[in-house]
Amino acid sequence: MSEPASESANEPANERAHEPAAAQLIVIVGPTGTGKSELSLDVAEHLRATGREVEIVNADAMQLYRGMDIGTAKLATGERRGIRHHLLDVLDVTDEATVANYQRDARAAISDIVDRGAVPILVGGSGLYISSVVFDFQFPGTDPELRAELEADLTAHGPGVMYARLKVVDPGAATRIGASNGRRLVRALEIVQLTGGPHLAALPDEPVYWMPALTLGLRMPREQLTPRLDARVDRMWAAGLVDEVDALRHLGLEDGVTASRAIGYAQALGEVTGTLSRAEAIEATQQLTRRYARRQVSWFKRAVDTRWIDALAPDRLAQAVHLVDAAVLTPKALHVR
């Protein structure tokens, strides 16, 4: 995997465009499979050892869903080291996950944590979800009639036609979303028609922070990450993903707009229903996971403030702790609205 084009974690602070102030919020990002959850727990334990209370806020869209555990690598309760976690298991598989709702709920949780004098750590790989919280994102409303019309077009013509339409009016959004995500294509076209401007689900050119934040990014070369991702998918099947999906069918998984399309779950569902063999389901999941990781790298590398740490570095925790302590204890100027 190509390394993000970003500054070294050891660069002088005054050379950065937007240096975090005394961090009220710590953010841990990076592509899937790089160990974000483990690092978040390690950092949380370090802060606890210094007398700071810490709570973790999930920023993985699929970990919002109850029962979607194996395919999302969700930490079991006993693996959370006694650290309180927020926004895990808050949706049924029939519920639709939206960025706007996530922004509202995550910011409410983070504000409550800060108000209680604790440090929130926002951790996950869903780039848009994280950016919606960390930066000053404003989401346009929706028009039920327009949405219904666009969804009817999607059903009638498929995502390829919707992608072609979006490419004409907002090529940047079309490139970010891709040609297969019909739900996001519909939303992007709705925003363009409602606002007369481009789709807003992107990092601003000059990001303004919602609150002072330090972002740590884990990175790994593609040649090392790819086999790890493939092996992770194999482990998901060995751990019982197909049984998990079969159980979720009885809770309405196939009716879920978001959950049923999750990488791994859609393919395991194909195996359960007989449209895919096990080998086909695993191979398709591996391909989609690799593609998703590449998109994550592309998204996160645009955030100029991210302090990148090699995920396999023996001293990665020491690097993270050094940056966290400096950000929490040594405030720098940052324009925050």
Buried (B, 14 or more C-beta within 10 A) or exposed (E): BEEBEBBEBEEEEEEBEBBBBBBBBBBBBBBBBBBBBBBBBBBBBBBBEEEBBBBBBBBBBBBBBBBBBBBBBBBEEEEBEEBEBBBBBBBBBBBEBBBBBBBBBBBEBBBEBBEEEBBBBBBBBBBBBBBBBBBEBEBBEBEEEBBEBBBEBBEEEEBEBBBEBBBEBBEEBBEBBEBBBBBBBBBBBBBBEBEEEBBBBBBEEEBEBBBBBBBBBBBBEBEBBBEBBBEBBEEBBEBBBBEBBBEBBEBBBBEBEBBBBBBBBBBBBBBBEEEBEEEEBBBBBBBBBBEBBBBBBBBBBBBBBBBBBBBBBEEBBEBBBBBBEBBBEEBBEBEBE
